[in-house]
Amino acid sequence: MERRFKVYVYEEGELPVVHSGPSKNIYGIEGRFITEIEHGGWRFRTRQPLGAHVYFMPFSVAWMVKYIYTEGTFDQGPLKEFAKDYVRVISTKYPFWNRTQGADHFMLACHDWGPVTSKGNPHLYNTSIRVLCNANSSEGFNPQKDVSLPEIHMLNGDISSELLSVPKSTPRPYLAFFAGGVHGPIRPILLQHWKGRDPDLPVYEYLPNGLNYRNFMLKSKFCLCPSGYEVASPRIVEAIYAECVPVILSKYYVLPFSDVLKWEAFSIQVDVNDIPKLKEILQTVPEGKYRRLVEGVKAVKKHFVVNTPAKRLDVFHMILHSVWLRRLNLKLR
């Protein structure tokens, strides 16, 4: 891929919604990817559209919500209209969209409304490669053509050095840990059964003053990662950074980079119906298996790191590799 893969980035569109995006907080991967592909100097970008394997539409759904959406209306129509208009512009100006109905084009969105925005054009939704954090297979996400994008919380635009530089002999006295808001269908079940119930398994709705979220992750063997309103959770990547084995509590979530990463080698998936038995399930994980899971977490950590500039095998490369795999399945006429 590194030698051959070429991406053409459409130059159409104006700031701030196109060619830009957020670079911090939970949607920051949108802006970081757009900036890297447009200005990072990597060999993947080509200025010659005839020589490209795929075509990137560099709009940011998070910035659409900020600059186009009218807060409080819940009217997603302007977002879909923007996507529709963008496809109209590039399909009128260039021949590439029409020859494949957009199958060799991709968009990238971490905002929850990425899938809805793509409905602005039926081929964008059904045919194009959609790189989405909201990778919900029950809501139209198709892993055969779409790419699951990890949700990465970059609070101030950077990843905490505490999580990226974990001491080798970190003691982990807690079996598992969770702290977070109660929203969506799964978290209320988790808190109902485990909030304040067991000192070995600290579960909080919100951490009391004086307690440190990162410290809990670093002191826990397992980190509980329940879905909220949408399937993706930044806790999965935070757990990987902290070398805390992620426990996936979700329905219909297509995990990031599962084409090439064996999630069963570095995480545990627990059925939502088994949340009442969570402690029993985690306690019965043999020590040898736990050690192998930790080694698996350490091995994949580099694939979820955001670097500026990008480095080989980091999240930027994993995203492009996932797009490349889907492009390989496409035969142009």
N, C-alpha and C positions, 0 to 999 in steps of 0.2 A: 504493500500500500504506500509506504513512504516514498518509494521511487516513482510510482506511476500516478497516484491519485491526484486529480486536479479539480479544483472548485472554482467556479466562476461566481463572483458576488455581484449581483445587480447593483448598479449605481443609481438607479431611479429612487426617488423618495427624498424627503427632506427631514432634517433634524427638527424636533428631538425624537420623533416616533420611529424614524428609520435611521440606520447607521449609528445608533446609540441605544443605550439601555442602562438599567440600574447596575451598579457595580458592587453593591453591598446589600446586607440583609438577605432574606430567604430567596428573593428573585434575582440576586446578583449575578447568577451564572448567565443570564440573558446578555447583560452588558459586557461581561468578561469575554464571552465567546465572540460576540460581534466585534469587539475591539481587537481581539487576538487574530481573527481571520482577516480583518481588514487592514490592520496596522502592525501585526506581529512579525511580519517578514518571513513567515514560514513558506516553505516551498510548495505547499498545497494550493495556494491561490494562483490562478492564472488570469491574465488580462485578455486572453484570447478565448472567447466563448466557444468557438468551433472545436477547440481542443479540450474542453471541459468534460468531465464525467458526470458531474452534478452541478446544479445551479441553486445558489442560496439566496433566499429572500430575507434581507437583513432588517426586518421590522421587529419591534419589541412590543409584545402584548402588555407587559407591565407598564410601559410608557403610554400605550393606548389608553389603559385604564386611568392613568394619571392625567393625561392631557385631552382625551376625547370623551371619555365616559363622564356623565353627569352624576355626581355622588348622590346616593340615596334613591335613585330612580330604578335601579336594578334593570335598566334597559341596556341590553348587550347589543342592540341593533347597530349602533355606530361602529363597534368593533368589527362586526361581520361585514358591514358596508366598506370599511377601510380595506379589509382583506380582499373583498370582491373587487374593489377598484384597483388595488395593487396588481392583482392577477390580470385584470383587463389591460392595464398599461403594458406590462411586460409581454403579454401574449399578442398584443397588437403591434408592438415595436420589434419583437424578435420572433423567430420561428420555433424556438426550442420548446416552449410550453406546449404548443399545439401538436408537435410531432409525437409526444408521449402522453398527452393529457395531464402533464405535470408529474409523471411518475419518476422523473429524474431530477425533480426539484425538492428542496426541503426548507422547512421553517423550523424555528426553535423557540420554545416558550416554556417558562417555568411558572408563570402565573396560572392560577387555577382555571382561568377562563381561556386558556390556550385552545383546548378542544372546541369550545363554542365559537371562538373567533374563526377557526378554520372552516366552520360551516358556511362562511360567507361565499365560498365557491365549492360546488359539489365535488369537483376533481381534487381540490386542495384537501378536502376532508377524506375522500374515499380512495384517492390514487397517490397523492404526493407522500413523501416521507415527512412525517410530523415528529419532531424531537420534543418530547413533552415530559415535564415532571408529573403531570396528572395522568399517569399511565394506567387508566382504569379499563380493564377488558370488558366490563359490563356496560361501559358508556362509549363504545366505539373504538377504543384503542386496539389496533391490530398489530401484534408483535411481528407478523410476517413482513410488514412494510414500515411500521412506526418504530421509533427508538425511545426507550425509557431513559429519561434524563434525571440524574440524582439531584435532589434538592439539598443545597449546601448553604448553611447559614453563615454568612460572612458579616458579622455584626457591624464592624467598621470598615469593611472592605478587605479584611484580612482574616486568616484562620488563627485561632489562639495558639500561641507557641506552647502553652501548657499541654495542649492535646497532641501537637505534632512532635513533641519531644518527650515521650513518656519514659521515665526512668526504668531500667531493666528489672529492678527488683521491687516494683511497686506492690505493697501489700493490698489485698482486696478482701476486706472483712465482710462486705455485704454480698449476699447472693445475687440480688438484682435491684434495679433502681428505676424509678420514673418520677418525673415532675412535669406538669404541664396543664394547660387549660382543658376544661371539660367541654368538648364539642365533637360532633359526629356521633355515630352509633356505638363505637367500640370503647372509647375512653370512659363513659359512664359505668360500663360493666366492670372495667378494670378497677376504678376507684370504689365502686360499690363493694367489691370483694376484698380489696387489699389496702385501701387508704387507712393508714394508721393502725393496721392490724398486726403487723409482724416486724420486729426490729431487724430481722435478717433481710427483709424485703421492703425497704423504705419506699413508699408510694405517697406522693404529695400531689395536691391540685396545684398549689403554688408553694414554692419554698419559703419558709419563714425567714425573716430578717436574720442575717448572720450566718446562714448556711450557703454553701457555694455549690452551684450546679456542676461545674467541671470537676470539682473535688469528689463529688459523689460518683461521677462516671469513672474517674480514675481509681476509686476504691471499691468498685463493683465488678463481680465476675461477669454478670450479664446485664445488658441494658435493654429495658423494655421499650419497644418502638411501635406503639399503636397508631393506626391511622386516625386522622381527625375528620374534618368535613370532607377532605379529599384523601386519596389513598397514600400519597407520598408524605414522608416525614423527614425533616432534616436530622432527626435523632439517629437515623440509621448511619449516616455519614459521620456524625459526631461520635457515635459509639465506635466506629471503625478507627477514627483518629485516636480515641482514648484507649484503643486495644481492649475494648470491652465487647464481649461477644453479643451481637445484636439479636434480639428476640423479636421476630416479625409477628405482629398481631394485626392482621389485615385480611380483607376479602377483595379479590379481583385485582390485586396489585401485581403488575408485571415488573419484576425487579430490574434495576439498571444493569446493563451490560451482561444480561443472562445468556447471551449467545456464546460468550467466551468464559465467563466467570461461573464457577460451580458454587452457588450460594450455600449449598448444604455443607460445604467444606469450611465455612467461616461464619455461619449464622444458624439459628434455630427458628423454625416456623412453628408456631403454636396455633391451633385452631381456636377461633374466638369462643366456641362452646366449651373449650377446656380451660378458660381463664380461671374458674374456681379452683382448678387443680394445678395452678401455675407453679407453686412452690414444690409440690411433689414431682412435677415433670422435670424441673431444673435440678433438684437434688439427686435425681436418679441418673443424671448424665455422668458416666464414669469419668474419673479424673484423667485417664489417658485420652478420652475423646475430647474433654474440655481443653487439654493442652494442645491437641491437634487443631481445634477450632481457633485458639488464640494464635497459633502459628499461621493459620490461614488468614486471619485478620491482618496480621503483620505483613503477609505476602501481598495482599491486595490493596493495602493502604495507599501506595503510590498512585494507584489508578483513580483515586478519588480526590487527589490533591489539586488545588487550583494554583498554578504558578504564573508569575508575570516576570519575564516572558515564559511561554509554555515550554515544558521539558518533555522529552521523549517518555512515553507510557503514562503521562498524567491524564487528568480528566479531559482536557482538550483533545488529546490524541484518541482517547477511548470513544469520545463522541464521534469523531470523524471516522474511526474504524467501524463503528456501528452503522454509520451512513454508507460507508464503502461496502459492507456486507450486503446491505439491501440493494445497492446499485448493481452488485454482481448478479443478483437474481433477475435483473431486468434485461431483456433482449430488445434492442432497438431495431426497428424495421429499416 
